[in-house]
Amino acid sequence: MIQTFVIPGRLDGLNEYTAQNRGNRCCGNACKRRNEKLVRAAIRAACLEPMRTPVRITAHWHEGKKPGSRQFRARDRDNIRFGMKFIQDALVAEGIIDDDAFDKVDPRDTYTKDRDDPHVVVVIEEVR
């Protein structure tokens, strides 16, 4: 089985998450909750069905402008990729996959620039 969903906008990267945690540990928790809420809403909108693990999760990151910014400055790929943490945790919380352990999830990534329409296309497929 293969399922797809789209997350509108940008997820916070590692730099943003680290800055939040350094400021106050409660702010770091709020950052994680905010990002997971965004992903969970996209999962619900796509009406995904539970899947058997192991799964391959491919995130197609379309990097764009930061909200409220006029300039476009692409983040480093490893910084963007940190958003996979929010995606996997949200998939577990929504009951789409039972666990995001090392042996159960094979994460993959692709990256493109889309200045005016940042979003993430997530493809989940069962692996036999």
Secondary structure, 3 states (H helix, E strand, C coil): CEEEEEEECCCCCHHHHHHHHHHCHHHHHHHHHHHHHHHHHHHHHCCCCCCCCCEEEEEEEEECCCCCCCCCCCCCHHHHHCHHHHHHHHHHHCCCCCCCCCCCEEEEEEEEECCCCCEEEEEEEECC
